[in-house]
Amino acid sequence: MLLLLLLLLLLLLLLLLLLLLLLLLLLLLLLPLLLLLLLLLLLLLLLLLLVLLLLVLLPPPPPPPPPPPPRLLLLLLLLLPLLLLLLPLLLLLLLLLPLLLLLLLLLLLLLLLLLLLLLLLLLLLLLLLLLLLLLQLLLLLLLLLLLLLLLLLLLLLLLLLLHHHHHHHHHHHHHHSQ
């Protein structure tokens, strides 16, 4: 009887384990999906960054040359006072230009760093995906093994029950003849 109880307990435990494994499998199936979404988002971000980088690196398109009008001299005369006003500004700009260039360079470096980081993140995510897929396979194998074990235990239980029953019957018969 004790053996029977133990077997039943074992069966229950196995069933619980199976349920847990199934839950884990479900979770694992969901995880790669989430990871894939994350990957897609990262790729989009990468693309955006690349576009930004290209925009920063590429020189702006040259403006089309305007047709030379005959009133150019008049225009120049009008612009002269403006130019005189702009001269100090231009000087200031020339002074600031190295600084601006430095800032631009820094920005570029930052962008490149960001790109590198994103690429690393992508690689890590891909590795994680692979690991998860492997884990799923292992879990499936474990599930199969557990199911086999369950079947074996059930068979054992049945055999024991049958044997026990038979034994009991025999005993009873003996008693009767006495």
Secondary structure, DSSP 8 states (H G I E B T S, - for coil): -HHHHHHHHHHHHHHHHHHHHHHHHHHHHHHHHHHHHHHHHHHHHHHHHHHHHHHHHS-----------TTHHHHHHHHHHHHHHHHHHHHHHHHHHHHHHHHHHHHHHHHHHHHHHHHHHHHHHHHHHHHHHHHHHHHHHHHHHHHHHHHHHHHHHHHHHHHHHHHHHHHHHHHHH-
